[in-house]
């Protein structure tokens, strides 16, 4: 089955394997971390790169706003993030306070409890639910004697594990370096290391003096690498923009599938197009966008793009690094906003996704809310969501429930060609007839001795190209 001849009539056939062979999934599972691997506190590189090698972790969170249920949901999500990174969560600790402690994130009493918890569980890493300042990280490490990482580093680690394409890997490395450059620290006496005199390659007079400290060298190397990655990503973005321009030139509408991580976006793309992209019940399973072609019932062609999932407090460096990818959503004609209706806090997911959409300038794009996982969601929750979002469509990408209605809604919400015309296209211009078939709404078509007589509604750009062939 190809993308071009995928038959919408088969969408309700539950025997068909829409997800395909999923070969990449086996490869990903084969790379899971093994038991016994531990995180060293000692620096082993020239800069302190907090590469996560997690196995036994405890979680720490400050509950500043919201209800007890909100705090529980946030901690459950942090647990899923830690497990997705390959770790075993041994315990957690939550403190209710108006704001994190500026020195140690948690208050002094809770830090003492955290130390006891780390010792009791023999944990090797503490994961904090927030973006910590470098001083907070160091102070907590000094107290707990184990590695401390924050939520941002945890998400970056997951992205690093899951990125497959050259663009995805470059984007993740850029985000990691942006995060790292704010957290450099020297090694005591190495901060005063000099590079003067003969040590500086024979610079001699004028070359002696304090020279460049190690931390300055590290920072310069990071800035150099960041510049290289940005140039590489600009080149890749030019290629992506070329493909977008080609679709715009051919007037092919685009639909972007957006939503919270693990809401079922990839499963929905597979159900709608038979794309066979990787599906996994894990956070951030998809990082590399996948675009597939589909058709409406009246024959209009459009593209469907699966995008990277969002999450609450998505690290700003990641949003910046993935901006070119996320802009697929901002330039789409329609957003399919997929929501996990079985999640404990679907409204929170909706709000988090719309926050990121606002950050990338995509709030102006028409949105169709898709309440996924209807086969697992409670009926009362689905009814409440439909009451709050009257235009939403309830589906199950796994069973096929509601897919036919979703296709009809996509058909109705896509831009409709607005210029009505009748043309007699000579047989030598089959390219124009093909574009009419792909992008227009055809009222009638007749093959005559002089050419193809077509009555249709077309886009203004195509109407201009057909002007010389108009009749009536």
C-alpha positions as CSV (number, residue, x, y, z in Angstrom):
1,X,0.0,0.0,0.0
2,X,1.4,3.4,-1.0
3,X,0.6,6.8,0.2
4,X,-0.9,7.6,-3.1
5,X,-3.4,4.8,-3.3
6,X,-4.4,4.4,0.3
7,X,-8.1,3.7,0.3
8,X,-10.1,5.6,2.9
9,X,-12.7,2.8,2.7
10,X,-10.2,0.6,4.6
11,X,-10.0,2.9,7.5
12,X,-12.5,1.0,9.5
13,X,-10.9,-2.4,8.8
14,X,-9.6,-3.2,12.3
15,X,-7.7,-6.3,10.9
16,X,-5.3,-4.1,9.0
17,X,-1.9,-3.3,10.8
18,X,-1.7,0.4,10.4
19,X,1.5,0.7,12.4
20,X,3.5,-1.6,10.1
21,X,6.5,-3.6,11.1
22,X,7.8,-1.1,13.6
23,X,11.4,-2.2,13.0
24,X,12.8,1.0,14.6
25,X,11.0,0.1,17.9
26,X,13.1,-3.1,18.3
27,X,16.2,-1.1,17.7
28,X,15.3,1.4,20.3
29,X,14.4,-1.2,23.0
30,X,17.8,-2.9,22.3
31,X,19.5,0.3,23.5
32,X,17.9,0.4,27.0
33,X,20.4,1.0,29.8
34,X,21.5,-2.1,31.7
35,X,21.3,-2.7,35.4
36,X,24.3,-1.7,37.5
37,X,25.2,1.4,35.5
38,X,25.7,4.3,37.8
39,X,26.2,8.1,37.5
40,X,29.6,9.3,38.6
41,X,29.8,12.6,40.5
42,X,33.4,13.1,39.3
43,X,34.0,15.2,36.2
44,X,35.3,13.1,33.4
45,X,35.4,15.6,30.6
46,X,37.0,19.0,30.1
47,X,33.7,20.6,30.9
48,X,31.0,19.4,33.2
49,X,28.6,17.8,30.7
50,X,25.8,16.2,32.7
51,X,25.3,13.2,30.5
52,X,22.6,11.2,32.3
53,X,23.3,7.5,33.0
54,X,20.4,6.9,35.3
55,X,19.4,3.7,37.0
56,X,18.4,4.3,40.6
57,X,16.8,7.7,41.1
58,X,14.7,9.6,43.6
59,X,12.5,12.6,42.7
60,X,12.2,16.0,44.4
61,X,9.6,18.6,43.6
62,X,8.4,21.9,44.9
63,X,4.7,22.4,44.9
64,X,4.2,26.1,44.5
65,X,0.8,26.5,42.8
66,X,-2.3,24.5,42.1
67,X,-4.2,21.8,43.8
68,X,-3.0,18.5,45.4
69,X,-4.2,16.8,42.2
70,X,-2.0,19.1,40.1
71,X,1.0,18.3,42.2
72,X,0.3,14.5,41.9
73,X,0.0,14.8,38.1
74,X,3.2,16.7,37.9
75,X,5.1,14.1,39.9
76,X,3.5,11.3,37.9
77,X,4.8,13.0,34.7
78,X,8.3,13.4,36.2
79,X,8.2,9.7,37.0
80,X,7.4,8.8,33.4
81,X,10.1,11.1,32.1
82,X,12.7,9.4,34.4
83,X,11.5,6.0,33.4
84,X,11.6,6.9,29.7
85,X,15.2,8.0,30.2
86,X,16.0,4.4,31.4
87,X,15.9,4.8,35.2
88,X,14.3,3.1,38.1
89,X,12.4,5.5,40.4
90,X,12.9,4.5,44.0
91,X,11.1,7.3,45.9
92,X,9.9,10.9,45.8
93,X,9.7,13.9,48.0
94,X,7.4,16.9,47.6
95,X,7.6,20.2,49.5
96,X,4.8,22.8,49.6
97,X,6.2,26.3,49.5
98,X,5.5,29.5,47.7
99,X,8.8,29.4,45.7
100,X,11.9,27.2,45.5
101,X,14.8,27.9,47.9
102,X,17.3,30.1,46.0
103,X,20.3,28.1,47.5
104,X,19.1,24.5,47.5
105,X,15.7,24.4,45.7
106,X,14.2,22.6,48.7
107,X,14.1,24.0,52.2
108,X,16.8,22.9,54.6
109,X,14.6,20.5,56.5
110,X,13.5,18.8,53.2
111,X,17.1,18.6,52.1
112,X,17.9,16.6,55.2
113,X,15.0,14.3,54.4
114,X,16.3,14.0,50.8
115,X,19.7,13.0,52.1
116,X,18.1,10.3,54.3
117,X,16.0,9.1,51.3
118,X,19.0,8.8,49.1
119,X,20.9,6.9,51.7
120,X,18.0,4.6,52.5
121,X,17.4,3.7,48.9
122,X,21.0,3.6,47.7
123,X,20.0,6.0,44.9
124,X,22.7,7.4,42.6
125,X,20.9,10.4,41.2
126,X,18.3,13.0,42.3
127,X,16.0,14.4,39.7
128,X,14.4,17.8,40.5
129,X,11.1,18.9,38.9
130,X,12.2,22.3,37.6
131,X,15.1,24.1,35.9
132,X,17.7,24.6,38.7
133,X,20.3,27.3,38.8
134,X,23.9,26.0,38.7
135,X,24.4,27.0,42.4
136,X,21.3,25.0,43.4
137,X,22.6,21.9,41.6
138,X,26.1,22.2,43.2
139,X,24.7,22.8,46.7
140,X,22.3,19.9,46.5
141,X,25.2,17.6,45.3
142,X,27.4,18.8,48.1
143,X,24.6,17.8,50.6
144,X,23.4,14.5,49.0
145,X,26.8,13.3,47.6
146,X,25.2,12.0,44.5
147,X,24.5,13.5,41.0
148,X,21.6,16.0,40.8
149,X,19.9,16.8,37.5
150,X,16.9,19.0,36.8
151,X,13.9,18.4,34.6
152,X,15.4,20.2,31.6
153,X,18.5,17.9,31.6
154,X,16.2,14.9,31.9
155,X,14.2,16.0,28.8
156,X,17.4,16.8,26.9
157,X,18.6,13.3,27.7
158,X,15.4,11.7,26.3
159,X,15.7,13.8,23.2
160,X,19.3,12.7,22.7
161,X,18.3,9.0,23.0
162,X,15.4,9.3,20.5
163,X,16.8,11.6,17.8
164,X,17.5,9.7,14.6
165,X,17.8,12.1,11.7
166,X,20.8,14.4,11.1
167,X,18.6,17.4,11.7
168,X,17.2,16.0,14.9
169,X,20.6,15.1,16.3
170,X,21.9,18.6,15.5
171,X,18.9,20.2,17.1
172,X,19.3,18.2,20.3
173,X,23.1,18.9,20.5
174,X,22.4,22.6,20.1
175,X,19.9,22.6,22.9
176,X,22.3,20.6,25.1
177,X,25.1,23.1,24.5
178,X,22.9,26.1,25.1
179,X,22.0,24.5,28.5
180,X,25.6,23.6,29.2
181,X,27.2,26.9,28.6
182,X,25.3,28.4,31.5
183,X,26.5,25.7,33.8
184,X,30.3,25.6,33.2
185,X,32.5,25.4,36.3
186,X,36.2,25.1,36.7
187,X,38.3,22.6,38.6
188,X,39.8,24.6,41.5
189,X,43.4,25.6,40.5
190,X,42.7,24.9,36.8
191,X,40.8,28.2,36.7
192,X,44.2,30.0,36.9
193,X,45.9,27.9,34.3
194,X,48.0,30.2,32.1
195,X,49.0,30.0,28.5
196,X,51.8,32.6,28.4
197,X,55.4,32.6,27.2
198,X,56.7,29.5,25.6
199,X,53.7,27.5,26.8
200,X,51.7,29.5,24.3
201,X,53.5,28.1,21.4
202,X,56.5,30.5,21.5
203,X,54.5,33.7,21.7
204,X,57.3,35.4,23.7
205,X,57.1,39.1,24.6
206,X,53.6,40.3,24.6
207,X,52.3,36.8,24.8
208,X,52.9,36.2,28.5
209,X,50.4,37.0,31.2
210,X,47.2,35.4,32.6
211,X,46.4,34.0,29.2
212,X,43.1,32.1,28.8
213,X,41.6,30.2,31.7
214,X,40.3,26.7,31.2
215,X,36.7,27.8,31.7
216,X,37.1,30.5,29.1
217,X,38.6,27.9,26.7
218,X,35.6,25.6,27.3
219,X,33.2,28.4,26.8
220,X,34.9,29.5,23.6
221,X,34.8,25.9,22.3
222,X,31.1,25.6,23.1
223,X,30.3,28.9,21.3
224,X,32.3,27.7,18.3
225,X,30.3,24.5,18.2
226,X,27.0,26.3,18.6
227,X,27.8,28.5,15.6
228,X,28.7,25.4,13.5
229,X,25.4,23.7,14.5
230,X,23.4,26.8,13.7
231,X,24.9,27.1,10.2
232,X,24.2,23.4,9.6
233,X,20.6,23.8,10.8
234,X,20.1,26.8,8.5
235,X,21.2,24.7,5.5
236,X,18.8,22.0,6.5
237,X,16.0,24.5,7.0
238,X,16.6,25.8,3.5
239,X,16.0,22.3,2.2
240,X,12.8,22.1,4.3
241,X,11.6,25.5,3.2
242,X,12.2,24.4,-0.4
243,X,9.8,21.5,0.1
244,X,7.3,23.8,1.7
245,X,7.6,26.3,-1.2
246,X,7.0,23.4,-3.7
247,X,3.8,22.5,-1.8
248,X,2.6,26.1,-1.8
249,X,3.4,26.5,-5.5
250,X,1.3,23.4,-6.2
251,X,-1.3,24.7,-3.8
252,X,-1.3,21.6,-1.7
253,X,-3.0,22.3,1.7
254,X,-1.1,21.0,4.8
255,X,-2.4,19.6,8.0
256,X,-0.1,19.4,11.1
257,X,-0.8,16.9,13.9
258,X,0.2,18.6,17.2
259,X,-0.4,17.7,20.8
260,X,1.0,16.6,24.1
261,X,3.7,14.0,24.1
262,X,2.3,10.4,24.1
263,X,-1.2,11.6,23.1
264,X,-1.2,9.2,20.1
265,X,-0.2,11.6,17.3
266,X,1.9,9.0,15.4
267,X,-0.8,6.3,15.9
268,X,-3.3,8.7,14.3
269,X,-1.0,9.4,11.4
270,X,-0.6,5.7,10.8
271,X,-4.4,5.2,11.0
272,X,-5.1,8.0,8.5
273,X,-2.3,7.3,6.0
274,X,-0.7,3.9,6.7
275,X,2.6,5.7,7.2
276,X,4.0,3.0,9.6
277,X,6.0,5.6,11.7
278,X,7.4,4.4,15.0
279,X,4.8,4.1,17.8
280,X,5.7,3.6,21.5
281,X,3.9,4.1,24.8
282,X,6.6,6.5,26.0
283,X,7.2,10.3,26.2
284,X,8.8,11.9,23.2
285,X,8.9,8.8,21.1
286,X,8.7,10.9,17.9
287,X,11.2,13.7,17.3
288,X,11.6,13.7,13.5
289,X,8.7,15.1,11.6
290,X,7.0,12.7,9.1
291,X,4.9,14.0,6.2
292,X,2.5,11.9,4.2
293,X,0.1,12.6,1.4
294,X,-3.6,11.9,1.7
295,X,-6.8,12.8,-0.2
296,X,-10.3,14.1,0.6
297,X,-13.4,12.2,-0.6
298,X,-13.6,14.7,-3.5
299,X,-10.1,14.0,-4.6
300,X,-8.2,17.0,-3.2
301,X,-4.7,16.2,-2.1
302,X,-3.3,17.4,1.2
303,X,-0.3,16.6,3.4
304,X,-0.4,15.3,7.0
305,X,2.7,16.0,9.2
306,X,3.4,14.4,12.5
307,X,5.3,16.8,14.8
308,X,7.3,16.5,18.0
309,X,5.2,16.3,21.1
310,X,4.9,19.1,23.7
311,X,5.0,19.0,27.5
312,X,4.5,21.3,30.4
313,X,7.4,23.7,30.8
314,X,9.1,22.6,27.6
315,X,12.7,23.8,27.9
316,X,13.1,27.1,26.1
317,X,16.4,25.9,24.6
318,X,14.6,23.0,23.0
319,X,11.9,25.2,21.6
320,X,14.6,27.4,20.0
321,X,16.6,24.5,18.7
322,X,13.5,22.8,17.2
323,X,12.0,26.1,15.9
324,X,12.4,25.2,12.2
325,X,10.7,21.9,12.8
326,X,7.9,23.4,15.0
327,X,7.2,26.0,12.4
328,X,5.7,23.3,10.3
329,X,2.7,23.9,12.6
330,X,2.7,27.7,12.2
331,X,2.7,27.4,8.4
332,X,-0.1,24.7,8.2
333,X,-3.6,25.3,6.9
334,X,-5.1,23.2,9.7
335,X,-3.9,21.9,13.1
336,X,-5.1,18.5,14.4
337,X,-4.7,19.1,18.1
338,X,-4.6,15.5,19.5
339,X,-5.5,15.2,23.2
340,X,-5.2,12.0,25.4
341,X,-8.7,11.8,26.7
342,X,-7.6,9.1,29.1
343,X,-5.0,11.3,30.8
344,X,-5.7,12.4,34.4
345,X,-5.4,16.0,33.3
346,X,-6.4,16.5,29.6
347,X,-7.3,20.2,30.1
348,X,-3.8,20.8,31.4
349,X,-2.4,19.1,28.3
350,X,-4.5,21.4,26.1
351,X,-3.3,24.5,27.9
352,X,0.3,23.4,27.7
353,X,0.1,22.7,24.0
354,X,-1.5,26.1,23.3
355,X,1.2,27.8,25.3
356,X,3.9,26.3,23.0
357,X,1.8,27.1,19.9
358,X,1.6,30.7,21.0
359,X,5.4,30.8,21.5
360,X,6.0,29.6,17.9
361,X,3.3,31.9,16.4
362,X,0.8,29.2,15.5
363,X,-2.3,30.3,17.4
364,X,-3.7,31.9,14.2
365,X,-3.9,28.5,12.4
366,X,-7.4,26.9,12.5
367,X,-7.5,24.1,15.1
368,X,-9.5,20.9,15.2
369,X,-9.4,19.3,18.6
370,X,-9.2,15.5,18.5
371,X,-10.0,13.6,21.7
372,X,-8.0,10.4,21.2
373,X,-7.9,7.1,23.2
374,X,-11.7,7.0,23.5
375,X,-11.5,3.3,24.0
376,X,-9.6,3.9,27.3
377,X,-11.2,7.2,28.5
378,X,-14.0,7.4,31.0
379,X,-17.3,8.4,29.4
380,X,-17.9,11.2,31.9
381,X,-14.5,12.7,31.1
382,X,-15.2,12.6,27.4
383,X,-18.6,14.3,27.9
384,X,-17.0,17.0,30.0
385,X,-14.4,17.6,27.3
386,X,-17.0,17.8,24.6
387,X,-19.0,20.3,26.7
388,X,-15.9,22.5,27.1
389,X,-14.8,22.1,23.5
390,X,-18.0,21.8,21.4
391,X,-16.2,21.3,18.0
392,X,-14.0,18.4,19.2
393,X,-14.0,15.0,17.5
394,X,-13.8,11.8,19.7
395,X,-11.6,9.1,18.1
396,X,-9.6,6.0,18.9
397,X,-6.5,5.6,16.7
398,X,-6.2,2.1,18.0
399,X,-9.7,0.8,17.2
400,X,-10.7,3.2,14.4
401,X,-13.6,4.7,16.3
402,X,-14.5,8.1,15.0
403,X,-12.0,8.1,12.2
404,X,-14.6,8.5,9.5
405,X,-16.0,11.5,11.2
406,X,-12.5,13.0,11.6
407,X,-11.9,12.6,7.9
408,X,-15.1,14.4,7.1
409,X,-14.2,17.2,9.4
410,X,-10.7,17.5,7.8
411,X,-12.4,17.6,4.4
412,X,-14.7,20.4,5.6
413,X,-12.1,22.5,7.4
414,X,-9.4,22.5,4.7
415,X,-9.3,25.6,2.6
416,X,-11.9,25.4,-0.2
417,X,-11.0,26.6,-3.7
418,X,-12.9,29.9,-4.3
419,X,-12.8,30.6,-8.0
420,X,-15.6,29.0,-10.1
421,X,-14.7,28.5,-13.8
422,X,-15.1,26.4,-16.9
423,X,-12.0,25.7,-19.0
424,X,-11.2,23.8,-22.1
425,X,-7.7,22.5,-21.5
426,X,-5.8,21.2,-24.6
427,X,-4.5,17.6,-24.3
428,X,-0.9,19.0,-24.5
429,X,-1.4,20.6,-21.1
430,X,-2.0,17.5,-19.1
431,X,0.0,19.0,-16.2
432,X,-2.8,21.6,-15.7
433,X,-5.4,18.8,-15.7
434,X,-3.4,16.9,-13.1
435,X,-3.2,20.0,-10.8
436,X,-7.0,20.5,-11.2
437,X,-7.5,16.9,-10.1
438,X,-5.2,17.3,-7.1
439,X,-6.2,20.8,-5.8
440,X,-9.6,21.7,-7.1
441,X,-13.2,20.7,-6.5
442,X,-14.4,19.4,-9.9
443,X,-18.1,19.8,-10.9
444,X,-17.9,18.1,-14.3
445,X,-15.3,16.8,-16.7
446,X,-15.7,15.9,-20.3
447,X,-13.2,14.8,-23.0
448,X,-13.9,16.5,-26.3
449,X,-12.1,16.6,-29.6
450,X,-10.3,19.9,-28.7
451,X,-9.3,19.0,-25.2
452,X,-10.7,18.4,-21.6
453,X,-13.7,20.5,-20.7
454,X,-13.8,21.0,-17.0
455,X,-16.0,23.0,-14.6
456,X,-14.4,23.4,-11.2
457,X,-13.6,25.6,-8.2
458,X,-9.9,26.4,-8.1
459,X,-7.4,28.4,-6.1
460,X,-6.7,32.0,-7.5
461,X,-3.1,31.1,-8.5
462,X,-4.3,28.2,-10.7
463,X,-7.2,30.3,-12.0
464,X,-4.6,32.8,-13.4
465,X,-2.7,30.0,-15.2
466,X,-6.0,28.7,-16.6
467,X,-7.2,32.1,-17.8
468,X,-6.3,31.6,-21.5
469,X,-8.4,28.4,-21.6
470,X,-11.6,29.8,-19.9
471,X,-15.0,29.3,-21.6
472,X,-18.1,31.2,-20.9
